Amino acid sequence: MAKDNSHLRIMANHDGAAILDTRLGNITTLNPTGAYIWRALERGETVEAIAAELAHDTGEQISQLEHDVREFIAALQQQKLLPRYIEQ
């Protein structure tokens, strides 16, 4: 994940997460899966690793989960919560 996120304040728990963008004054909420993906991106995990763990936990197809994770990342970028994401 891009490290230029000093303007973000994040509170996460088992119910999900809330992200306050202090630049824009917006609050975005994430469900538990979104919060899991957010934390995984913060740890530097790849889309493939995130999808594999979600597949293990849910029994869903990895290919569909990879697609979903990429869409989630794009949504974060569109909301300017994730300025850029470089896969490793």
Contacts in CASP RR format, 6 or more apart in sequence:
PFRMAT RR
TARGET T0000
AUTHOR 0000-0000-0000
METHOD contacts of the structure
MODEL  1
MAKDNSHLRIMANHDGAAILDTRLGNITTLNPTGAYIWRALERGETVEAI
AAELAHDTGEQISQLEHDVREFIAALQQQKLLPRYIEQ
1 41 0 8 1.000
1 42 0 8 1.000
1 44 0 8 1.000
1 82 0 8 1.000
1 85 0 8 1.000
2 82 0 8 1.000
2 83 0 8 1.000
2 84 0 8 1.000
2 85 0 8 1.000
2 86 0 8 1.000
4 83 0 8 1.000
5 81 0 8 1.000
5 82 0 8 1.000
5 83 0 8 1.000
7 21 0 8 1.000
7 22 0 8 1.000
7 23 0 8 1.000
8 19 0 8 1.000
8 20 0 8 1.000
8 21 0 8 1.000
8 22 0 8 1.000
8 81 0 8 1.000
9 19 0 8 1.000
9 20 0 8 1.000
9 22 0 8 1.000
10 17 0 8 1.000
10 18 0 8 1.000
10 19 0 8 1.000
10 20 0 8 1.000
10 38 0 8 1.000
11 17 0 8 1.000
11 18 0 8 1.000
12 18 0 8 1.000
12 30 0 8 1.000
12 35 0 8 1.000
12 38 0 8 1.000
12 39 0 8 1.000
14 32 0 8 1.000
15 32 0 8 1.000
16 29 0 8 1.000
16 30 0 8 1.000
16 31 0 8 1.000
16 32 0 8 1.000
16 34 0 8 1.000
16 35 0 8 1.000
17 29 0 8 1.000
17 30 0 8 1.000
17 34 0 8 1.000
17 35 0 8 1.000
17 38 0 8 1.000
18 27 0 8 1.000
18 28 0 8 1.000
18 29 0 8 1.000
18 30 0 8 1.000
19 27 0 8 1.000
19 28 0 8 1.000
19 29 0 8 1.000
19 30 0 8 1.000
19 38 0 8 1.000
19 81 0 8 1.000
20 26 0 8 1.000
20 27 0 8 1.000
21 27 0 8 1.000
21 28 0 8 1.000
21 80 0 8 1.000
21 81 0 8 1.000
24 80 0 8 1.000
26 79 0 8 1.000
28 79 0 8 1.000
28 81 0 8 1.000
30 38 0 8 1.000
33 54 0 8 1.000
34 72 0 8 1.000
36 50 0 8 1.000
36 54 0 8 1.000
37 50 0 8 1.000
37 69 0 8 1.000
37 72 0 8 1.000
37 73 0 8 1.000
38 76 0 8 1.000
40 49 0 8 1.000
40 50 0 8 1.000
40 53 0 8 1.000
41 50 0 8 1.000
41 73 0 8 1.000
41 82 0 8 1.000
41 85 0 8 1.000
44 88 0 8 1.000
46 87 0 8 1.000
46 88 0 8 1.000
47 66 0 8 1.000
47 69 0 8 1.000
47 70 0 8 1.000
47 73 0 8 1.000
47 87 0 8 1.000
48 62 0 8 1.000
48 66 0 8 1.000
50 65 0 8 1.000
50 69 0 8 1.000
51 62 0 8 1.000
51 65 0 8 1.000
51 66 0 8 1.000
51 68 0 8 1.000
51 69 0 8 1.000
52 62 0 8 1.000
54 60 0 8 1.000
54 65 0 8 1.000
54 69 0 8 1.000
55 61 0 8 1.000
55 62 0 8 1.000
55 65 0 8 1.000
58 65 0 8 1.000
73 82 0 8 1.000
73 85 0 8 1.000
76 82 0 8 1.000
76 85 0 8 1.000
77 83 0 8 1.000
77 84 0 8 1.000
77 85 0 8 1.000
END
